[in-house]
Amino acid sequence: MGNFGVSEWILILLIVILLFGGRKIPELMRGIGRGIREFNDAKNNVKKEIEEGINEKDKESSSVKS
């Protein structure tokens, strides 16, 4: 289902051009880029918080054992 060939990508590109017009495509791509960047930033923040929580838990358990 996710394996697109060259002809499928060309067809998708033509449909996008017909729907949005040539002038709107750069604006559309910028918006998609911003959305992807925000998603990745949020994902990295969650990952960082989880790792910090794990590290705190490890420090607490090692200090209790001492």
mmCIF file as Biopython writes it, N, C-alpha, C and O atoms, coordinates in Angstrom:
data_model
#
loop_
_atom_site.group_PDB
_atom_site.id
_atom_site.type_symbol
_atom_site.label_atom_id
_atom_site.label_alt_id
_atom_site.label_comp_id
_atom_site.label_asym_id
_atom_site.label_entity_id
_atom_site.label_seq_id
_atom_site.pdbx_PDB_ins_code
_atom_site.Cartn_x
_atom_site.Cartn_y
_atom_site.Cartn_z
_atom_site.occupancy
_atom_site.B_iso_or_equiv
_atom_site.auth_seq_id
_atom_site.auth_asym_id
_atom_site.pdbx_PDB_model_num
ATOM 1   N N  . MET A ? 1  ? 0.818  -1.188 0.000   1.0 0.0 1  A 1 
ATOM 2   C CA . MET A ? 1  ? 0.000  0.000  0.000   1.0 0.0 1  A 1 
ATOM 3   C C  . MET A ? 1  ? 0.866  1.259  0.000   1.0 0.0 1  A 1 
ATOM 4   O O  . MET A ? 1  ? 0.499  2.239  -0.648  1.0 0.0 1  A 1 
ATOM 5   N N  . GLY A ? 2  ? 1.992  1.269  0.696   1.0 0.0 2  A 1 
ATOM 6   C CA . GLY A ? 2  ? 2.833  2.445  0.790   1.0 0.0 2  A 1 
ATOM 7   C C  . GLY A ? 2  ? 3.938  2.483  -0.239  1.0 0.0 2  A 1 
ATOM 8   O O  . GLY A ? 2  ? 4.777  3.384  -0.206  1.0 0.0 2  A 1 
ATOM 9   N N  . ASN A ? 3  ? 3.964  1.528  -1.154  1.0 0.0 3  A 1 
ATOM 10  C CA . ASN A ? 3  ? 5.024  1.488  -2.155  1.0 0.0 3  A 1 
ATOM 11  C C  . ASN A ? 3  ? 4.552  2.170  -3.429  1.0 0.0 3  A 1 
ATOM 12  O O  . ASN A ? 3  ? 3.859  1.569  -4.250  1.0 0.0 3  A 1 
ATOM 13  N N  . PHE A ? 4  ? 4.938  3.436  -3.584  1.0 0.0 4  A 1 
ATOM 14  C CA . PHE A ? 4  ? 4.563  4.191  -4.767  1.0 0.0 4  A 1 
ATOM 15  C C  . PHE A ? 4  ? 5.705  4.169  -5.763  1.0 0.0 4  A 1 
ATOM 16  O O  . PHE A ? 4  ? 6.870  4.311  -5.391  1.0 0.0 4  A 1 
ATOM 17  N N  . GLY A ? 5  ? 5.367  3.989  -7.029  1.0 0.0 5  A 1 
ATOM 18  C CA . GLY A ? 5  ? 6.347  4.067  -8.097  1.0 0.0 5  A 1 
ATOM 19  C C  . GLY A ? 5  ? 6.418  5.482  -8.638  1.0 0.0 5  A 1 
ATOM 20  O O  . GLY A ? 5  ? 5.714  6.377  -8.171  1.0 0.0 5  A 1 
ATOM 21  N N  . VAL A ? 6  ? 7.273  5.670  -9.624  1.0 0.0 6  A 1 
ATOM 22  C CA . VAL A ? 6  ? 7.466  6.995  -10.212 1.0 0.0 6  A 1 
ATOM 23  C C  . VAL A ? 6  ? 6.173  7.499  -10.846 1.0 0.0 6  A 1 
ATOM 24  O O  . VAL A ? 6  ? 5.822  8.669  -10.691 1.0 0.0 6  A 1 
ATOM 25  N N  . SER A ? 7  ? 5.475  6.638  -11.549 1.0 0.0 7  A 1 
ATOM 26  C CA . SER A ? 7  ? 4.250  7.078  -12.223 1.0 0.0 7  A 1 
ATOM 27  C C  . SER A ? 7  ? 3.183  7.520  -11.222 1.0 0.0 7  A 1 
ATOM 28  O O  . SER A ? 7  ? 2.439  8.463  -11.489 1.0 0.0 7  A 1 
ATOM 29  N N  . GLU A ? 8  ? 3.103  6.847  -10.071 1.0 0.0 8  A 1 
ATOM 30  C CA . GLU A ? 8  ? 2.130  7.240  -9.058  1.0 0.0 8  A 1 
ATOM 31  C C  . GLU A ? 8  ? 2.477  8.606  -8.468  1.0 0.0 8  A 1 
ATOM 32  O O  . GLU A ? 8  ? 1.588  9.425  -8.236  1.0 0.0 8  A 1 
ATOM 33  N N  . TRP A ? 9  ? 3.778  8.857  -8.223  1.0 0.0 9  A 1 
ATOM 34  C CA . TRP A ? 9  ? 4.202  10.154 -7.687  1.0 0.0 9  A 1 
ATOM 35  C C  . TRP A ? 9  ? 3.927  11.274 -8.682  1.0 0.0 9  A 1 
ATOM 36  O O  . TRP A ? 9  ? 3.515  12.366 -8.290  1.0 0.0 9  A 1 
ATOM 37  N N  . ILE A ? 10 ? 4.150  11.013 -9.960  1.0 0.0 10 A 1 
ATOM 38  C CA . ILE A ? 10 ? 3.865  12.022 -10.989 1.0 0.0 10 A 1 
ATOM 39  C C  . ILE A ? 10 ? 2.373  12.330 -11.015 1.0 0.0 10 A 1 
ATOM 40  O O  . ILE A ? 10 ? 1.980  13.493 -11.105 1.0 0.0 10 A 1 
ATOM 41  N N  . LEU A ? 11 ? 1.547  11.302 -10.936 1.0 0.0 11 A 1 
ATOM 42  C CA . LEU A ? 11 ? 0.099  11.493 -10.911 1.0 0.0 11 A 1 
ATOM 43  C C  . LEU A ? 11 ? -0.329 12.306 -9.684  1.0 0.0 11 A 1 
ATOM 44  O O  . LEU A ? 11 ? -1.156 13.211 -9.795  1.0 0.0 11 A 1 
ATOM 45  N N  . ILE A ? 12 ? 0.228  11.986 -8.531  1.0 0.0 12 A 1 
ATOM 46  C CA . ILE A ? 12 ? -0.087 12.736 -7.309  1.0 0.0 12 A 1 
ATOM 47  C C  . ILE A ? 12 ? 0.334  14.192 -7.456  1.0 0.0 12 A 1 
ATOM 48  O O  . ILE A ? 12 ? -0.412 15.092 -7.070  1.0 0.0 12 A 1 
ATOM 49  N N  . LEU A ? 13 ? 1.522  14.435 -8.010  1.0 0.0 13 A 1 
ATOM 50  C CA . LEU A ? 13 ? 2.012  15.796 -8.219  1.0 0.0 13 A 1 
ATOM 51  C C  . LEU A ? 13 ? 1.094  16.572 -9.153  1.0 0.0 13 A 1 
ATOM 52  O O  . LEU A ? 13 ? 0.795  17.738 -8.894  1.0 0.0 13 A 1 
ATOM 53  N N  . LEU A ? 14 ? 0.645  15.948 -10.229 1.0 0.0 14 A 1 
ATOM 54  C CA . LEU A ? 14 ? -0.268 16.611 -11.159 1.0 0.0 14 A 1 
ATOM 55  C C  . LEU A ? 14 ? -1.598 16.961 -10.487 1.0 0.0 14 A 1 
ATOM 56  O O  . LEU A ? 14 ? -2.147 18.039 -10.713 1.0 0.0 14 A 1 
ATOM 57  N N  . ILE A ? 15 ? -2.104 16.059 -9.672  1.0 0.0 15 A 1 
ATOM 58  C CA . ILE A ? 15 ? -3.358 16.320 -8.965  1.0 0.0 15 A 1 
ATOM 59  C C  . ILE A ? 15 ? -3.190 17.490 -7.996  1.0 0.0 15 A 1 
ATOM 60  O O  . ILE A ? 15 ? -4.070 18.344 -7.891  1.0 0.0 15 A 1 
ATOM 61  N N  . VAL A ? 16 ? -2.057 17.526 -7.288  1.0 0.0 16 A 1 
ATOM 62  C CA . VAL A ? 16 ? -1.796 18.626 -6.355  1.0 0.0 16 A 1 
ATOM 63  C C  . VAL A ? 16 ? -1.724 19.946 -7.105  1.0 0.0 16 A 1 
ATOM 64  O O  . VAL A ? 16 ? -2.281 20.948 -6.656  1.0 0.0 16 A 1 
ATOM 65  N N  . ILE A ? 17 ? -1.037 19.955 -8.249  1.0 0.0 17 A 1 
ATOM 66  C CA . ILE A ? 17 ? -0.932 21.184 -9.045  1.0 0.0 17 A 1 
ATOM 67  C C  . ILE A ? 17 ? -2.309 21.633 -9.522  1.0 0.0 17 A 1 
ATOM 68  O O  . ILE A ? 17 ? -2.616 22.825 -9.498  1.0 0.0 17 A 1 
ATOM 69  N N  . LEU A ? 18 ? -3.134 20.689 -9.953  1.0 0.0 18 A 1 
ATOM 70  C CA . LEU A ? 18 ? -4.477 21.047 -10.405 1.0 0.0 18 A 1 
ATOM 71  C C  . LEU A ? 18 ? -5.339 21.583 -9.265  1.0 0.0 18 A 1 
ATOM 72  O O  . LEU A ? 18 ? -6.105 22.528 -9.455  1.0 0.0 18 A 1 
ATOM 73  N N  . LEU A ? 19 ? -5.217 20.985 -8.088  1.0 0.0 19 A 1 
ATOM 74  C CA . LEU A ? 19 ? -6.042 21.404 -6.958  1.0 0.0 19 A 1 
ATOM 75  C C  . LEU A ? 19 ? -5.609 22.747 -6.375  1.0 0.0 19 A 1 
ATOM 76  O O  . LEU A ? 19 ? -6.451 23.590 -6.062  1.0 0.0 19 A 1 
ATOM 77  N N  . PHE A ? 20 ? -4.313 22.947 -6.230  1.0 0.0 20 A 1 
ATOM 78  C CA . PHE A ? 20 ? -3.820 24.126 -5.518  1.0 0.0 20 A 1 
ATOM 79  C C  . PHE A ? 20 ? -3.244 25.196 -6.427  1.0 0.0 20 A 1 
ATOM 80  O O  . PHE A ? 20 ? -3.105 26.343 -6.005  1.0 0.0 20 A 1 
ATOM 81  N N  . GLY A ? 21 ? -2.912 24.861 -7.637  1.0 0.0 21 A 1 
ATOM 82  C CA . GLY A ? 21 ? -2.289 25.828 -8.536  1.0 0.0 21 A 1 
ATOM 83  C C  . GLY A ? 21 ? -0.806 25.966 -8.241  1.0 0.0 21 A 1 
ATOM 84  O O  . GLY A ? 21 ? -0.358 25.675 -7.132  1.0 0.0 21 A 1 
ATOM 85  N N  . GLY A ? 22 ? -0.057 26.405 -9.218  1.0 0.0 22 A 1 
ATOM 86  C CA . GLY A ? 22 ? 1.390  26.502 -9.079  1.0 0.0 22 A 1 
ATOM 87  C C  . GLY A ? 22 ? 1.842  27.515 -8.048  1.0 0.0 22 A 1 
ATOM 88  O O  . GLY A ? 22 ? 2.909  27.357 -7.454  1.0 0.0 22 A 1 
ATOM 89  N N  . ARG A ? 23 ? 1.052  28.548 -7.826  1.0 0.0 23 A 1 
ATOM 90  C CA . ARG A ? 23 ? 1.453  29.609 -6.896  1.0 0.0 23 A 1 
ATOM 91  C C  . ARG A ? 23 ? 1.278  29.208 -5.439  1.0 0.0 23 A 1 
ATOM 92  O O  . ARG A ? 23 ? 1.994  29.707 -4.571  1.0 0.0 23 A 1 
ATOM 93  N N  . LYS A ? 24 ? 0.349  28.327 -5.165  1.0 0.0 24 A 1 
ATOM 94  C CA . LYS A ? 24 ? 0.059  27.942 -3.781  1.0 0.0 24 A 1 
ATOM 95  C C  . LYS A ? 24 ? 0.970  26.822 -3.276  1.0 0.0 24 A 1 
ATOM 96  O O  . LYS A ? 24 ? 1.066  26.609 -2.068  1.0 0.0 24 A 1 
ATOM 97  N N  . ILE A ? 25 ? 1.627  26.114 -4.166  1.0 0.0 25 A 1 
ATOM 98  C CA . ILE A ? 25 ? 2.430  24.959 -3.756  1.0 0.0 25 A 1 
ATOM 99  C C  . ILE A ? 25 ? 3.564  25.346 -2.804  1.0 0.0 25 A 1 
ATOM 100 O O  . ILE A ? 25 ? 3.731  24.673 -1.787  1.0 0.0 25 A 1 
ATOM 101 N N  . PRO A ? 26 ? 4.363  26.406 -3.079  1.0 0.0 26 A 1 
ATOM 102 C CA . PRO A ? 26 ? 5.419  26.753 -2.110  1.0 0.0 26 A 1 
ATOM 103 C C  . PRO A ? 26 ? 4.869  27.074 -0.719  1.0 0.0 26 A 1 
ATOM 104 O O  . PRO A ? 26 ? 5.464  26.703 0.293   1.0 0.0 26 A 1 
ATOM 105 N N  . GLU A ? 27 ? 3.736  27.764 -0.681  1.0 0.0 27 A 1 
ATOM 106 C CA . GLU A ? 27 ? 3.107  28.080 0.604   1.0 0.0 27 A 1 
ATOM 107 C C  . GLU A ? 27 ? 2.657  26.804 1.307   1.0 0.0 27 A 1 
ATOM 108 O O  . GLU A ? 27 ? 2.821  26.665 2.520   1.0 0.0 27 A 1 
ATOM 109 N N  . LEU A ? 28 ? 2.096  25.885 0.552   1.0 0.0 28 A 1 
ATOM 110 C CA . LEU A ? 28 ? 1.654  24.609 1.097   1.0 0.0 28 A 1 
ATOM 111 C C  . LEU A ? 28 ? 2.836  23.816 1.645   1.0 0.0 28 A 1 
ATOM 112 O O  . LEU A ? 28 ? 2.748  23.247 2.733   1.0 0.0 28 A 1 
ATOM 113 N N  . MET A ? 29 ? 3.933  23.775 0.905   1.0 0.0 29 A 1 
ATOM 114 C CA . MET A ? 29 ? 5.120  23.037 1.338   1.0 0.0 29 A 1 
ATOM 115 C C  . MET A ? 29 ? 5.727  23.664 2.597   1.0 0.0 29 A 1 
ATOM 116 O O  . MET A ? 29 ? 6.188  22.948 3.486   1.0 0.0 29 A 1 
ATOM 117 N N  . ARG A ? 30 ? 5.729  24.999 2.673   1.0 0.0 30 A 1 
ATOM 118 C CA . ARG A ? 30 ? 6.229  25.675 3.871   1.0 0.0 30 A 1 
ATOM 119 C C  . ARG A ? 30 ? 5.401  25.279 5.091   1.0 0.0 30 A 1 
ATOM 120 O O  . ARG A ? 30 ? 5.943  25.014 6.164   1.0 0.0 30 A 1 
ATOM 121 N N  . GLY A ? 31 ? 4.099  25.245 4.913   1.0 0.0 31 A 1 
ATOM 122 C CA . GLY A ? 31 ? 3.217  24.852 6.014   1.0 0.0 31 A 1 
ATOM 123 C C  . GLY A ? 31 ? 3.456  23.416 6.451   1.0 0.0 31 A 1 
ATOM 124 O O  . GLY A ? 31 ? 3.473  23.115 7.645   1.0 0.0 31 A 1 
ATOM 125 N N  . ILE A ? 32 ? 3.640  22.539 5.485   1.0 0.0 32 A 1 
ATOM 126 C CA . ILE A ? 32 ? 3.929  21.135 5.810   1.0 0.0 32 A 1 
ATOM 127 C C  . ILE A ? 32 ? 5.264  21.035 6.537   1.0 0.0 32 A 1 
ATOM 128 O O  . ILE A ? 32 ? 5.392  20.290 7.508   1.0 0.0 32 A 1 
ATOM 129 N N  . GLY A ? 33 ? 6.255  21.783 6.068   1.0 0.0 33 A 1 
ATOM 130 C CA . GLY A ? 33 ? 7.573  21.779 6.711   1.0 0.0 33 A 1 
ATOM 131 C C  . GLY A ? 33 ? 7.505  22.258 8.149   1.0 0.0 33 A 1 
ATOM 132 O O  . GLY A ? 33 ? 8.130  21.675 9.034   1.0 0.0 33 A 1 
ATOM 133 N N  . ARG A ? 34 ? 6.738  23.333 8.383   1.0 0.0 34 A 1 
ATOM 134 C CA . ARG A ? 34 ? 6.570  23.840 9.747   1.0 0.0 34 A 1 
ATOM 135 C C  . ARG A ? 34 ? 5.892  22.800 10.632  1.0 0.0 34 A 1 
ATOM 136 O O  . ARG A ? 34 ? 6.282  22.598 11.782  1.0 0.0 34 A 1 
ATOM 137 N N  . GLY A ? 35 ? 4.881  22.147 10.087  1.0 0.0 35 A 1 
ATOM 138 C CA . GLY A ? 35 ? 4.177  21.124 10.862  1.0 0.0 35 A 1 
ATOM 139 C C  . GLY A ? 35 ? 5.081  19.964 11.233  1.0 0.0 35 A 1 
ATOM 140 O O  . GLY A ? 35 ? 5.041  19.479 12.364  1.0 0.0 35 A 1 
ATOM 141 N N  . ILE A ? 36 ? 5.891  19.519 10.294  1.0 0.0 36 A 1 
ATOM 142 C CA . ILE A ? 36 ? 6.828  18.427 10.561  1.0 0.0 36 A 1 
ATOM 143 C C  . ILE A ? 36 ? 7.855  18.857 11.603  1.0 0.0 36 A 1 
ATOM 144 O O  . ILE A ? 36 ? 8.188  18.090 12.507  1.0 0.0 36 A 1 
ATOM 145 N N  . ARG A ? 37 ? 8.355  20.086 11.475  1.0 0.0 37 A 1 
ATOM 146 C CA . ARG A ? 37 ? 9.348  20.594 12.434  1.0 0.0 37 A 1 
ATOM 147 C C  . ARG A ? 37 ? 8.756  20.661 13.841  1.0 0.0 37 A 1 
ATOM 148 O O  . ARG A ? 37 ? 9.406  20.259 14.805  1.0 0.0 37 A 1 
ATOM 149 N N  . GLU A ? 38 ? 7.529  21.166 13.965  1.0 0.0 38 A 1 
ATOM 150 C CA . GLU A ? 38 ? 6.884  21.250 15.276  1.0 0.0 38 A 1 
ATOM 151 C C  . GLU A ? 38 ? 6.647  19.863 15.865  1.0 0.0 38 A 1 
ATOM 152 O O  . GLU A ? 38 ? 6.823  19.656 17.066  1.0 0.0 38 A 1 
ATOM 153 N N  . PHE A ? 39 ? 6.250  18.919 15.026  1.0 0.0 39 A 1 
ATOM 154 C CA . PHE A ? 39 ? 6.039  17.551 15.492  1.0 0.0 39 A 1 
ATOM 155 C C  . PHE A ? 39 ? 7.340  16.961 16.012  1.0 0.0 39 A 1 
ATOM 156 O O  . PHE A ? 39 ? 7.365  16.357 17.084  1.0 0.0 39 A 1 
ATOM 157 N N  . ASN A ? 40 ? 8.431  17.136 15.251  1.0 0.0 40 A 1 
ATOM 158 C CA . ASN A ? 40 ? 9.724  16.595 15.674  1.0 0.0 40 A 1 
ATOM 159 C C  . ASN A ? 40 ? 10.217 17.259 16.953  1.0 0.0 40 A 1 
ATOM 160 O O  . ASN A ? 40 ? 10.793 16.588 17.809  1.0 0.0 40 A 1 
ATOM 161 N N  . ASP A ? 41 ? 10.002 18.564 17.098  1.0 0.0 41 A 1 
ATOM 162 C CA . ASP A ? 41 ? 10.391 19.255 18.329  1.0 0.0 41 A 1 
ATOM 163 C C  . ASP A ? 41 ? 9.629  18.695 19.529  1.0 0.0 41 A 1 
ATOM 164 O O  . ASP A ? 41 ? 10.217 18.443 20.581  1.0 0.0 41 A 1 
ATOM 165 N N  . ALA A ? 42 ? 8.334  18.504 19.368  1.0 0.0 42 A 1 
ATOM 166 C CA . ALA A ? 42 ? 7.519  17.955 20.455  1.0 0.0 42 A 1 
ATOM 167 C C  . ALA A ? 42 ? 7.960  16.534 20.790  1.0 0.0 42 A 1 
ATOM 168 O O  . ALA A ? 42 ? 8.049  16.165 21.961  1.0 0.0 42 A 1 
ATOM 169 N N  . LYS A ? 43 ? 8.234  15.742 19.762  1.0 0.0 43 A 1 
ATOM 170 C CA . LYS A ? 43 ? 8.686  14.362 19.972  1.0 0.0 43 A 1 
ATOM 171 C C  . LYS A ? 43 ? 10.006 14.344 20.735  1.0 0.0 43 A 1 
ATOM 172 O O  . LYS A ? 43 ? 10.182 13.545 21.654  1.0 0.0 43 A 1 
ATOM 173 N N  . ASN A ? 44 ? 10.934 15.224 20.357  1.0 0.0 44 A 1 
ATOM 174 C CA . ASN A ? 44 ? 12.229 15.277 21.035  1.0 0.0 44 A 1 
ATOM 175 C C  . ASN A ? 44 ? 12.084 15.743 22.481  1.0 0.0 44 A 1 
ATOM 176 O O  . ASN A ? 44 ? 12.788 15.251 23.362  1.0 0.0 44 A 1 
ATOM 177 N N  . ASN A ? 45 ? 11.174 16.690 22.733  1.0 0.0 45 A 1 
ATOM 178 C CA . ASN A ? 45 ? 10.943 17.149 24.106  1.0 0.0 45 A 1 
ATOM 179 C C  . ASN A ? 45 ? 10.389 16.035 24.983  1.0 0.0 45 A 1 
ATOM 180 O O  . ASN A ? 45 ? 10.814 15.877 26.128  1.0 0.0 45 A 1 
ATOM 181 N N  . VAL A ? 46 ? 9.453  15.269 24.461  1.0 0.0 46 A 1 
ATOM 182 C CA . VAL A ? 46 ? 8.885  14.155 25.223  1.0 0.0 46 A 1 
ATOM 183 C C  . VAL A ? 46 ? 9.962  13.117 25.505  1.0 0.0 46 A 1 
ATOM 184 O O  . VAL A ? 46 ? 10.063 12.606 26.620  1.0 0.0 46 A 1 
ATOM 185 N N  . LYS A ? 47 ? 10.758 12.811 24.502  1.0 0.0 47 A 1 
ATOM 186 C CA . LYS A ? 47 ? 11.842 11.831 24.671  1.0 0.0 47 A 1 
ATOM 187 C C  . LYS A ? 47 ? 12.831 12.302 25.737  1.0 0.0 47 A 1 
ATOM 188 O O  . LYS A ? 47 ? 13.275 11.514 26.572  1.0 0.0 47 A 1 
ATOM 189 N N  . LYS A ? 48 ? 13.171 13.589 25.704  1.0 0.0 48 A 1 
ATOM 190 C CA . LYS A ? 48 ? 14.107 14.161 26.678  1.0 0.0 48 A 1 
ATOM 191 C C  . LYS A ? 48 ? 13.537 14.076 28.094  1.0 0.0 48 A 1 
ATOM 192 O O  . LYS A ? 48 ? 14.249 13.719 29.032  1.0 0.0 48 A 1 
ATOM 193 N N  . GLU A ? 49 ? 12.253 14.405 28.245  1.0 0.0 49 A 1 
ATOM 194 C CA . GLU A ? 49 ? 11.624 14.349 29.562  1.0 0.0 49 A 1 
ATOM 195 C C  . GLU A ? 49 ? 11.577 12.925 30.100  1.0 0.0 49 A 1 
ATOM 196 O O  . GLU A ? 49 ? 11.790 12.704 31.292  1.0 0.0 49 A 1 
ATOM 197 N N  . ILE A ? 50 ? 11.304 11.972 29.240  1.0 0.0 50 A 1 
ATOM 198 C CA . ILE A ? 50 ? 11.272 10.570 29.667  1.0 0.0 50 A 1 
ATOM 199 C C  . ILE A ? 50 ? 12.655 10.126 30.110  1.0 0.0 50 A 1 
ATOM 200 O O  . ILE A ? 50 ? 12.797 9.480  31.148  1.0 0.0 50 A 1 
ATOM 201 N N  . GLU A ? 51 ? 13.682 10.469 29.330  1.0 0.0 51 A 1 
ATOM 202 C CA . GLU A ? 51 ? 15.048 10.089 29.693  1.0 0.0 51 A 1 
ATOM 203 C C  . GLU A ? 51 ? 15.472 10.743 31.002  1.0 0.0 51 A 1 
ATOM 204 O O  . GLU A ? 51 ? 16.134 10.106 31.822  1.0 0.0 51 A 1 
ATOM 205 N N  . GLU A ? 52 ? 15.096 12.017 31.215  1.0 0.0 52 A 1 
ATOM 206 C CA . GLU A ? 52 ? 15.423 12.692 32.471  1.0 0.0 52 A 1 
ATOM 207 C C  . GLU A ? 52 ? 14.720 12.024 33.645  1.0 0.0 52 A 1 
ATOM 208 O O  . GLU A ? 52 ? 15.305 11.879 34.718  1.0 0.0 52 A 1 
ATOM 209 N N  . GLY A ? 53 ? 13.475 11.617 33.448  1.0 0.0 53 A 1 
ATOM 210 C CA . GLY A ? 53 ? 12.736 10.924 34.502  1.0 0.0 53 A 1 
ATOM 211 C C  . GLY A ? 53 ? 13.368 9.594  34.850  1.0 0.0 53 A 1 
ATOM 212 O O  . GLY A ? 53 ? 13.446 9.227  36.023  1.0 0.0 53 A 1 
ATOM 213 N N  . ILE A ? 54 ? 13.820 8.871  33.843  1.0 0.0 54 A 1 
ATOM 214 C CA . ILE A ? 54 ? 14.483 7.583  34.075  1.0 0.0 54 A 1 
ATOM 215 C C  . ILE A ? 54 ? 15.789 7.802  34.824  1.0 0.0 54 A 1 
ATOM 216 O O  . ILE A ? 54 ? 16.110 7.061  35.752  1.0 0.0 54 A 1 
ATOM 217 N N  . ASN A ? 55 ? 16.546 8.826  34.419  1.0 0.0 55 A 1 
ATOM 218 C CA . ASN A ? 55 ? 17.818 9.108  35.089  1.0 0.0 55 A 1 
ATOM 219 C C  . ASN A ? 55 ? 17.603 9.509  36.543  1.0 0.0 55 A 1 
ATOM 220 O O  . ASN A ? 55 ? 18.369 9.099  37.414  1.0 0.0 55 A 1 
ATOM 221 N N  . GLU A ? 56 ? 16.564 10.312 36.820  1.0 0.0 56 A 1 
ATOM 222 C CA . GLU A ? 56 ? 16.259 10.693 38.197  1.0 0.0 56 A 1 
ATOM 223 C C  . GLU A ? 56 ? 15.890 9.472  39.027  1.0 0.0 56 A 1 
ATOM 224 O O  . GLU A ? 56 ? 16.314 9.341  40.175  1.0 0.0 56 A 1 
ATOM 225 N N  . LYS A ? 57 ? 15.105 8.587  38.447  1.0 0.0 57 A 1 
ATOM 226 C CA . LYS A ? 57 ? 14.684 7.375  39.152  1.0 0.0 57 A 1 
ATOM 227 C C  . LYS A ? 57 ? 15.894 6.503  39.469  1.0 0.0 57 A 1 
ATOM 228 O O  . LYS A ? 57 ? 15.990 5.941  40.560  1.0 0.0 57 A 1 
ATOM 229 N N  . ASP A ? 58 ? 16.827 6.388  38.504  1.0 0.0 58 A 1 
ATOM 230 C CA . ASP A ? 58 ? 18.040 5.604  38.733  1.0 0.0 58 A 1 
ATOM 231 C C  . ASP A ? 58 ? 18.887 6.214  39.843  1.0 0.0 58 A 1 
ATOM 232 O O  . ASP A ? 58 ? 19.439 5.491  40.672  1.0 0.0 58 A 1 
ATOM 233 N N  . LYS A ? 59 ? 18.995 7.550  39.864  1.0 0.0 59 A 1 
ATOM 234 C CA . LYS A ? 59 ? 19.779 8.225  40.905  1.0 0.0 59 A 1 
ATOM 235 C C  . LYS A ? 59 ? 19.141 8.021  42.277  1.0 0.0 59 A 1 
ATOM 236 O O  . LYS A ? 59 ? 19.840 7.799  43.265  1.0 0.0 59 A 1 
ATOM 237 N N  . GLU A ? 60 ? 17.812 8.096  42.333  1.0 0.0 60 A 1 
ATOM 238 C CA . GLU A ? 60 ? 17.111 7.903  43.601  1.0 0.0 60 A 1 
ATOM 239 C C  . GLU A ? 60 ? 17.300 6.487  44.117  1.0 0.0 60 A 1 
ATOM 240 O O  . GLU A ? 60 ? 17.540 6.287  45.308  1.0 0.0 60 A 1 
ATOM 241 N N  . SER A ? 61 ? 17.196 5.510  43.238  1.0 0.0 61 A 1 
ATOM 242 C CA . SER A ? 61 ? 17.320 4.120  43.674  1.0 0.0 61 A 1 
ATOM 243 C C  . SER A ? 61 ? 18.754 3.800  44.075  1.0 0.0 61 A 1 
ATOM 244 O O  . SER A ? 61 ? 18.966 2.987  44.975  1.0 0.0 61 A 1 
ATOM 245 N N  . SER A ? 62 ? 19.743 4.414  43.436  1.0 0.0 62 A 1 
ATOM 246 C CA . SER A ? 62 ? 21.131 4.153  43.812  1.0 0.0 62 A 1 
ATOM 247 C C  . SER A ? 62 ? 21.482 4.851  45.122  1.0 0.0 62 A 1 
ATOM 248 O O  . SER A ? 62 ? 22.302 4.338  45.883  1.0 0.0 62 A 1 
ATOM 249 N N  . SER A ? 63 ? 20.880 6.016  45.406  1.0 0.0 63 A 1 
ATOM 250 C CA . SER A ? 63 ? 21.153 6.705  46.673  1.0 0.0 63 A 1 
ATOM 251 C C  . SER A ? 63 ? 20.459 5.999  47.835  1.0 0.0 63 A 1 
ATOM 252 O O  . SER A ? 63 ? 20.959 6.042  48.959  1.0 0.0 63 A 1 
ATOM 253 N N  . VAL A ? 64 ? 19.343 5.364  47.594  1.0 0.0 64 A 1 
ATOM 254 C CA . VAL A ? 64 ? 18.633 4.622  48.636  1.0 0.0 64 A 1 
ATOM 255 C C  . VAL A ? 64 ? 19.429 3.379  49.005  1.0 0.0 64 A 1 
ATOM 256 O O  . VAL A ? 64 ? 19.476 3.010  50.179  1.0 0.0 64 A 1 
ATOM 257 N N  . LYS A ? 65 ? 20.052 2.732  48.038  1.0 0.0 65 A 1 
ATOM 258 C CA . LYS A ? 65 ? 20.840 1.523  48.282  1.0 0.0 65 A 1 
ATOM 259 C C  . LYS A ? 65 ? 22.112 1.833  49.055  1.0 0.0 65 A 1 
ATOM 260 O O  . LYS A ? 65 ? 22.630 0.969  49.762  1.0 0.0 65 A 1 
ATOM 261 N N  . SER A ? 66 ? 22.627 3.065  48.932  1.0 0.0 66 A 1 
ATOM 262 C CA . SER A ? 66 ? 23.904 3.411  49.583  1.0 0.0 66 A 1 
ATOM 263 C C  . SER A ? 66 ? 23.794 3.596  51.051  1.0 0.0 66 A 1 
ATOM 264 O O  . SER A ? 66 ? 24.790 3.888  51.713  1.0 0.0 66 A 1 
#
